[in-house]
Amino acid sequence: MNDVKLALYKGKGQIGNALIRWWTRSVYSHCELVVGGYCYSSSVMDKGVRSRRVGDGEDEISLGSASWDLIDLPDADGAAVLRYFERTDPDTYGWPSLIMSQVFNRNRQVEHAAFCSEWCAAALGLPNPASYSPHTIGGLCEWLGTRAAVKSP
């Protein structure tokens, strides 16, 4: 159950995805945490925090390599991610914190609302979760994974 991955969306998506990629100067416009065959995140399309099964069905997320990059998070606690999801499941999408943190660089969280990378950062226990974009959380997680591999015997 502790197998956790960060999924970073690089597919074309919609106009909002293109805007995020342009603003952050990144190929990524969305992120999810993958635990136990489910993706967890906050999604503007789903109006907030939600889980979706990984797969190719209509209500599932296909994590094919053409649209997604996956980063293993060996030190992440899958049970903690699920507990965080249970606490935040009814929360809405975090437009106010997205605008305050990503547009005006004010690092402001709003209670009971989160945008995707903010939700993922908080679920992983990272400091200042509203400061992350899909690009920056991906870079941090990739660096942490590389560092963990270097430390392994």
Secondary structure, 3 states (H helix, E strand, C coil): CCCEEEEEECCCCCHHHHHHHHHHCCCCCEEEEEECCEEEEEECCCCEEEEEEECCCCCCECCCCCCEEEEECCCCCHHHHHHHHHHHCCCEECHHHHHHHHHCCCCCCECCEECHHHHHHHHCCCCCHHHCCHHHHHHHHHHHHHHHHHHCC
